[in-house]
Amino acid sequence: MFKRSGWSTVALLALSAGVAQAFGRFAYGILLPAVRDDLGLSNTIAGTLGTINVGAYLLGTLAVATGSSWLKLLAVMRIGITTSTLGLALISLAPNEILVGVGLFLTGFGGACVWIPAPAIAADAVGQKLRPIAVACVGAGIGVGMVFSALLSGFLRSRTGDEAWRSVYAILAAIALLVLVALMMLLSHSQAKPRGQRAGIGGYSVLTRMRGWKALTVAYLSFGFCYLLVIAFFTSRLEDDSGWTEASAGLAFTVLGVAVMFGGLLLVSMSRRVGPSRALVFGFVVWSVLVMAVLPGWTSLTFVAAFGIGLTFGGLPTVITYYVVESTTAEDYGPTFAAATLAFGIAQMLAPQVGGLVADLTGSFAPVFFLSTGFALLGAGAASRLPSIHSPRPELEPSEA
């Protein structure tokens, strides 16, 4: 076994984040038009399936808030990657929207169980000065997964049509199984056994011990709304409103995914120079501008905006996560980040349903993108009140994983 094995640990954690988040959660946004048309669903029903996924993510954060007070972070993560793999396999075999919903529930729950502990484990696998880079690399794994999902979807859909979405999920499930085996066999984490502290409802009582928790929670909630209103309906906007082909829309999403790989490193580097508050304000404001740039559907402008959206999409949660990692102790991290993620999860649960309903009522995805811009500006206001980092985080005590 490899214990605290530096960048090999970070790489495996990045792959795990890619499986849980890019495959288990964001691949549905890429494949939504195909799933919708193949199964004969309305935008509202298709959005509801997305709501099931993020609702399960919300339940997962509650489970992590409690479980991380009793279980080691790696144990929570192993549960998550197992659940995500099962969900992907089920979706690949689903004959109707009901089983798709069950599979999306499993991947949503697993996504929370993987994403919450992964940054902390990565940060503790490298030296103090490299912690932000390690956290950013975990987020970059999501970008890699999004790029792969988009390319795979575009390739298969262009050859076999909308029904190719099941084949896409089958391939993603196979990759997830390989990552699961590697995680079980190769990774351990040096963490003392948690003392079973009372974390309050969803970890709330632990969250309130962190400076700036109110501003960070509002910023995270705003991000949950603004990003998913765009990511979940990005290809739908281009295909349905702007008349793009599946291949062109998939390529634009691929560009977005490529940018995600670098967004975390870019915005974390900025936060180290100007502070996390200013970096987050910058990211939210840029997001609001770029989302508006997508609306005309002009090819060149859309591809430029997609790249910028990907950068901010990768950067904003990375800075938020790094802020929590450096502002909490090892024992407090799990409940604290889970509690903050609870607000994020509530926003994610509502965003796809609201977005699908608005699109059905208006006959366009443009109002959905306007709504995203409003939440981005709300996030900028909250981030402007975030205090500087005063890290209490000690080294973890050696123990068996």
C-alpha positions, -999 to 999 in steps of 0.1 A, spaced: 0 0 0 10 36 -6 6 58 25 8 96 20 26 88 -13 26 124 -27 16 130 -62 6 94 -70 -21 98 -43 -32 131 -58 -34 116 -92 -56 87 -80 -78 112 -61 -82 133 -93 -93 102 -112 -118 94 -84 -132 129 -86 -135 126 -123 -155 94 -119 -178 107 -92 -184 142 -105 -177 143 -143 -191 108 -150 -216 104 -122 -230 139 -123 -220 161 -152 -222 135 -180 -260 137 -177 -259 174 -187 -239 164 -218 -263 136 -227 -295 153 -216 -308 160 -251 -301 124 -262 -318 109 -231 -347 133 -235 -353 126 -271 -346 88 -270 -371 83 -241 -396 110 -253 -393 132 -222 -402 169 -217 -376 194 -206 -393 194 -172 -390 157 -167 -355 157 -180 -347 185 -155 -364 165 -128 -340 136 -134 -312 161 -129 -329 172 -97 -329 136 -84 -291 135 -89 -285 167 -70 -311 158 -44 -291 127 -37 -260 148 -36 -277 168 -8 -285 136 11 -249 126 6 -236 157 22 -258 150 52 -244 115 54 -208 128 52 -215 154 79 -224 126 103 -202 99 89 -169 119 89 -173 124 126 -171 86 131 -153 73 100 -120 82 84 -122 104 53 -108 76 31 -136 52 43 -162 78 33 -146 82 -1 -145 44 -7 -182 42 0 -188 71 -25 -168 56 -54 -185 23 -50 -219 39 -50 -210 60 -81 -198 29 -100 -231 11 -93 -251 40 -104 -233 44 -137 -237 7 -144 -274 9 -137 -280 39 -160 -262 20 -188 -288 -7 -185 -319 15 -179 -348 9 -203 -368 39 -190 -366 72 -170 -374 55 -137 -342 34 -136 -322 63 -150 -335 83 -120 -324 55 -96 -289 54 -112 -286 92 -110 -296 90 -74 -268 66 -67 -242 87 -86 -254 119 -68 -250 103 -34 -216 89 -43 -205 122 -57 -208 139 -23 -190 111 -5 -161 114 -29 -158 151 -34 -160 163 2 -130 142 16 -109 141 -16 -94 176 -13 -83 172 23 -67 138 16 -49 154 -14 -37 184 7 -22 161 33 -4 140 7 20 168 -2 40 195 16 25 226 30 34 249 1 19 225 -24 -14 221 -7 -33 245 -30 -19 229 -61 -29 194 -48 -65 206 -42 -66 222 -76 -54 190 -92 -83 171 -77 -106 196 -93 -88 192 -126 -97 156 -126 -133 167 -130 -123 186 -161 -105 156 -176 -136 135 -170 -158 161 -186 -137 163 -217 -136 126 -221 -174 123 -216 -181 151 -241 -157 136 -267 -171 101 -262 -207 113 -264 -201 133 -296 -183 104 -312 -210 78 -305 -240 100 -310 -227 111 -344 -226 74 -355 -256 57 -338 -279 86 -328 -295 95 -296 -297 58 -283 -259 59 -279 -263 74 -245 -265 40 -229 -232 29 -246 -216 61 -232 -227 52 -197 -215 16 -201 -180 28 -210 -180 53 -181 -191 25 -157 -162 3 -169 -137 30 -162 -152 37 -129 -148 1 -119 -111 2 -127 -107 34 -106 -126 17 -78 -103 -13 -77 -72 10 -77 -86 31 -49 -93 0 -28 -59 -16 -34 -34 12 -36 -46 41 -14 -44 46 24 -45 78 44 -27 88 75 -55 100 98 -62 95 134 -96 78 141 -123 105 146 -136 109 181 -172 108 172 -179 145 179 -214 159 176 -216 179 145 -251 191 148 -276 190 119 -257 186 87 -225 196 105 -239 231 113 -224 234 148 -189 227 135 -193 250 105 -201 280 127 -166 277 144 -150 287 111 -144 324 105 -164 338 76 -187 308 75 -218 329 66 -201 346 36 -186 313 24 -219 295 27 -238 321 7 -211 322 -20 -212 284 -22 -250 284 -25 -249 310 -52 -223 290 -71 -245 259 -69 -273 278 -87 -253 298 -112 -231 269 -125 -258 242 -128 -282 264 -146 -256 267 -173 -238 233 -172 -270 213 -171 -285 231 -202 -254 242 -221 -257 217 -249 -295 220 -249 -292 258 -253 -269 254 -283 -288 226 -300 -324 238 -293 -321 276 -293 -291 282 -316 -295 254 -340 -261 238 -334 -255 202 -343 -248 176 -317 -212 174 -327 -207 212 -326 -224 215 -292 -204 185 -279 -172 202 -291 -181 234 -273 -187 214 -241 -153 197 -247 -137 232 -248 -154 240 -215 -142 208 -200 -106 214 -211 -106 248 -194 -119 232 -161 -86 214 -159 -67 247 -155 -93 268 -138 -85 256 -103 -48 262 -106 -54 297 -121 -78 310 -95 -60 294 -66 -28 311 -77 -47 344 -79 -61 338 -44 -26 334 -30 -16 368 -44 -48 389 -38 -67 367 -12 -96 343 -17 -122 370 -14 -110 391 -43 -103 359 -64 -139 347 -58 -154 381 -66 -134 382 -99 -145 347 -108 -182 354 -102 -182 386 -121 -164 370 -151 -189 341 -150 -219 365 -153 -203 382 -184 -193 350 -201 -228 334 -197 -243 364 -215 -218 359 -243 -232 325 -251 -267 337 -258 -263 350 -293 -250 316 -304 -222 331 -325 -197 303 -331 -164 321 -323 -177 340 -293 -194 309 -279 -162 289 -280 -143 317 -263 -170 320 -237 -171 283 -232 -134 282 -224 -138 311 -199 -168 295 -183 -148 263 -179 -119 283 -162 -143 299 -137 -163 267 -132 -131 249 -122 -117 278 -102 -145 290 -80 -152 257 -61 -114 251 -58 -109 284 -40 -139 277 -18 -126 242 -10 -91 254 -3 -104 280 20 -122 254 41 -92 230 40 -69 257 54 -93 272 79 -103 240 97 -86 212 117 -84 177 103 -113 166 125 -135 196 118 -129 195 80 -154 168 71 -185 182 90 -175 218 81 -172 213 44 -203 190 44 -223 216 61 -212 243 36 -219 218 8 -254 213 22 -263 248 11 -246 241 -23 -265 209 -26 -299 226 -20 -291 250 -48 -281 222 -71 -313 203 -62 -335 232 -72 -315 245 -102 -322 217 -128 -359 217 -120 -362 254 -121 -342 256 -153 -363 229 -171 -395 245 -160 -384 280 -171 -373 266 -205 -407 249 -210 -427 280 -200 -407 304 -221 -397 281 -250 -361 292 -246 -331 286 -224 -321 322 -225 -340 331 -193 -322 302 -176 -289 318 -184 -301 352 -172 -310 336 -139 -275 321 -137 -260 356 -141 -281 369 -112 -269 342 -88 -233 348 -99 -236 385 -89 -251 374 -55 -221 352 -51 -198 381 -58 -214 402 -31 -211 374 -5 -175 366 -15 -165 403 -10 -172 398 28 -150 368 32 -121 373 57 -86 362 50 -73 327 59 -59 320 93 -50 284 91 -54 262 122 -48 230 103 -22 207 120 -4 177 104 -25 145 106 -15 119 131 -1 86 116 -25 57 119 -35 26 99 -59 35 70 
